[in-house]
Amino acid sequence: MSAARLPKAEAEARDWFERLGRTSITTAELYAFRDWRDNEANDAAYTRLERETPMNWGRFLVQPSANGFAVVDSHTGEPASFAKTTMIDLDVEDANDVARLLAGREGHRRRLAPAATAKRGRRIGHLGVESGR
């Protein structure tokens, strides 16, 4: 990979990243992106950009903090906690990984919620017989 090729690939990666973030993109553009990314230097530049860019993962947002990035719970506006640790001042890759993990857990909870609610809705009477409500 030549030094002259890398800056061009980096600039094009930023352009593609912006274009793909829009709500409307044509099929032809997606094919062009795939063809562009088939080049090793372009793929490396785009992968690096994805890794270094803060992302939003549903409820959990990656935002700049004093010494890096924080994972913020959008429901509370507070930094998220994970493993009894407040998720602030992380590098962008770690913040994205934690946000992705927390978002996955949140999605898992939502999928389980109807079953849990159904179980809680049953009542056991004083004779130990289950009754629907």
C-alpha positions as CSV (number, residue, x, y, z in Angstrom):
1,M,0.0,0.0,0.0
2,S,1.7,3.2,-1.1
3,A,1.7,6.4,1.0
4,A,0.1,8.3,-1.9
5,R,-2.8,5.9,-2.2
6,L,-3.7,5.9,1.5
7,P,-4.8,9.5,1.9
8,K,-7.0,9.2,-1.2
9,A,-8.5,6.0,0.2
10,E,-9.1,7.7,3.5
11,A,-10.9,10.7,1.9
12,E,-13.0,8.3,-0.2
13,A,-13.8,6.2,2.8
14,R,-15.1,9.4,4.6
15,D,-17.2,10.2,1.5
16,W,-18.7,6.7,1.4
17,F,-19.3,6.7,5.2
18,E,-21.3,9.9,4.8
19,R,-23.2,8.7,1.8
20,L,-24.1,5.3,3.4
21,G,-25.4,7.1,6.5
22,R,-28.1,8.9,4.5
23,T,-31.7,7.5,4.5
24,S,-31.9,7.2,0.7
25,I,-29.3,5.5,-1.3
26,T,-29.7,3.7,-4.7
27,T,-28.9,0.1,-5.5
28,A,-26.3,1.4,-8.0
29,E,-24.5,3.3,-5.2
30,L,-24.4,0.1,-3.1
31,Y,-22.9,-1.8,-6.0
32,A,-20.4,1.0,-6.5
33,F,-19.5,0.9,-2.8
34,R,-19.0,-2.9,-3.0
35,D,-16.8,-2.5,-6.0
36,W,-14.8,0.3,-4.4
37,R,-14.3,-1.7,-1.2
38,D,-12.9,-4.7,-3.2
39,N,-9.7,-2.7,-3.4
40,E,-7.5,-3.7,-0.4
41,A,-6.4,-0.1,0.4
42,N,-10.0,1.1,0.3
43,D,-11.2,-1.7,2.4
44,A,-8.5,-1.0,5.0
45,A,-9.4,2.7,5.1
46,Y,-13.1,2.1,5.5
47,T,-12.6,-0.5,8.2
48,R,-10.3,1.9,10.1
49,L,-12.9,4.6,9.8
50,E,-15.7,2.4,11.1
51,R,-13.5,1.3,14.0
52,E,-12.6,4.9,14.9
53,T,-16.1,6.5,14.6
54,P,-18.4,6.7,17.5
55,M,-21.7,4.9,16.8
56,N,-25.2,4.9,18.3
57,W,-26.6,1.6,19.3
58,G,-30.3,2.1,19.9
59,R,-30.8,3.1,23.5
60,F,-27.0,3.5,24.0
61,L,-25.1,6.4,22.5
62,V,-21.3,6.8,22.2
63,Q,-20.4,10.4,22.8
64,P,-17.2,12.3,23.5
65,S,-16.1,12.7,27.1
66,A,-13.3,14.5,28.9
67,N,-10.6,11.9,28.0
68,G,-12.1,9.8,25.3
69,F,-15.7,8.6,24.8
70,A,-18.6,7.7,27.0
71,V,-21.5,5.2,26.6
72,V,-24.6,7.2,27.5
73,D,-28.0,5.7,28.2
74,S,-30.4,7.8,26.1
75,H,-33.3,7.0,28.5
76,T,-31.6,8.6,31.5
77,G,-29.0,10.9,29.8
78,E,-26.4,9.4,32.3
79,P,-23.3,7.4,31.5
80,A,-24.2,3.7,31.3
81,S,-22.7,1.2,33.9
82,F,-21.3,-2.1,32.9
83,A,-19.6,-4.6,35.3
84,K,-20.1,-2.1,38.1
85,T,-18.1,0.6,36.2
86,T,-19.3,3.8,34.7
87,M,-18.5,3.8,31.0
88,I,-16.6,7.1,30.5
89,D,-13.2,8.0,29.1
90,L,-13.0,4.9,27.0
91,D,-11.3,4.7,23.6
92,V,-13.8,4.7,20.7
93,E,-13.5,1.0,19.9
94,D,-14.2,0.0,23.5
95,A,-17.1,2.4,23.8
96,N,-18.6,1.0,20.6
97,D,-18.2,-2.6,21.8
98,V,-19.8,-1.8,25.2
99,A,-22.7,0.1,23.6
100,R,-23.3,-2.8,21.2
101,L,-23.2,-5.3,24.0
102,L,-25.6,-3.3,26.2
103,A,-28.0,-2.8,23.2
104,G,-27.9,-6.5,22.6
105,R,-28.9,-7.2,26.2
106,E,-31.7,-4.6,26.0
107,G,-33.0,-6.3,22.9
108,H,-32.9,-9.6,24.6
109,R,-34.8,-8.3,27.6
110,R,-37.5,-6.9,25.3
111,R,-37.9,-10.2,23.5
112,L,-38.3,-12.0,26.9
113,A,-40.6,-9.4,28.4
114,P,-43.9,-10.8,27.0
115,A,-43.2,-14.3,28.4
116,A,-42.2,-12.8,31.8
117,T,-45.3,-10.7,31.9
118,A,-47.5,-13.7,31.1
119,K,-45.9,-15.6,34.0
120,R,-46.4,-12.8,36.5
121,G,-50.1,-12.5,35.4
122,R,-50.9,-15.9,36.9
123,R,-51.8,-16.1,40.5
124,I,-51.6,-18.9,42.9
125,G,-54.7,-19.1,45.1
126,H,-54.6,-20.0,48.8
127,L,-55.1,-23.7,48.0
128,G,-52.0,-23.7,45.7
129,V,-54.1,-23.8,42.5
130,E,-53.1,-21.6,39.7
131,S,-55.8,-19.2,38.4
132,G,-55.7,-17.0,35.3
133,R,-56.6,-13.4,35.7
